Amino acid sequence: MINIFVFGCGMYVCGSSIKPEGPVLSSIANFISINEARVNLFFILKNNDSVLRSKKRLDKSLAFKNICGNKNVKTDLITEDKLFENPGIFKLSSSINMALICSPDYCHFQQIKWALSYFIPTLVMKPPVCNLKELDLISELSEANQTPCFVEFHKRWDPQFQFLKQKIKSSKKLKIHEIVIEYGQPASVVNKVFSTWDNISDPFTYIGCHYVDLISFLFNASPKKVEFSFNKEESLIKAPTKADAVHGKIFWLSDDFGEFCSNIFANWIEPSGSDAVSRQQLSILTNKWRFEGDQKKRGLKLTDEEVKQINPHYINEIFSHETNQYYASGYAIDSILGFLINCNSQSEIFKMNSCTIQDSRSTMQVLEELQKSFIN
């Protein structure tokens, strides 16, 4: 018996009008299709209102319909207090258990703490927690209970950056001269994604953090100094935010590459006519080569009533009406599916690319400095 606990049921779980399918449910559907064991899939929600909203979202998901069509799977939506007060009813000791934390980040700490307390391997969406104090407490609990907690930084799995990591590894006497990253989303996307959240901070915390982790991963580097500037557009973002555009200048130190600097620009104020959910561009200049990556322009463009840039490397969904089967691929799937497989049987590929809660400390250091800069 396998128990999968999914905390939250937002866009990353079951999709939205912007993204018809969510990577979490798509990954679970894939996992179930290759696993013959009986599975209990529990969605853990904050309250009864969240349960009702989530049922409506799930009913629109092809991946969820595919999951429900499997006779070996049982699904249930329950409130968080029921889970915390009566964990015995879930037969944790006689099952393989795994937890996916997909709720707002201000809920993560207590949810991760519960999972690790019951020795349940956990994958948490970024940012993992709200501050370094919470991160250190979770790290201590993970080590004490010998139960892993991973952070879902899926950029590590992108074929572009897998290639780049190998290029860096094979380049001798490499010096990094310049790293520039731009990551932007239209305000309309933010207003839809965060419509039910009580509080959101800034674009750097929610999207820019992907590239902080990526730099740490690619160059095995730690941040030594950070500088931030930011501004706010009151009329565009409906939810309360601290900033809507952030520039982060990070000074890094690596045992292999010495000192270098990165500039990361993250915003939620891209023009509403953008042809993709996000605009992401990366440029790295070294003494040996220049790498340029564009997350949107990957050689595929679809033109119908609108012009759309397609990124099948992120998530590509296939549904067969003949067999009624759903399948998804892409690096967002690889990250989550890799975790699920690793819980069931150890995966060396997952270990190579995964980010443990301890590995995420560099990213949390940068995010904590950003929060301090808002106060100052």
Secondary structure, 3 states (H helix, E strand, C coil): CEEEEEECCCHHHHCCCCCCCCHHHHHHHHHHHCCCCCEEEEEEECCHHHHHHHHHHHHCCHHHHHHHCCCCEEEEEEEHHHHHHCHHHHCHHHCEEEEEECCCHHHHHHHHHHHHHCCCCEEECCCCCCCHHHHHHHHHHHHHCCCCEEECCHHHHCHHHHHHHHHHHHCCCCCEEEEEEEEEEEHHHHHHHCCCCCCCCCHHHHHHHHHHHHHHHHHCEEEEEEEEEEECCCCCCCCCCCCCEEEEEEEEEECCCEEEEEEEEEEEEECCCCCCCCEEEEEEEECCCEEEEECCCCCCEEECCCEEECCCCCCEEEEECCCCEEEEECHHHHHHHHHHHHHHCCCHHHHHHCEECCCCHHHHHHHHHHHHHHHC
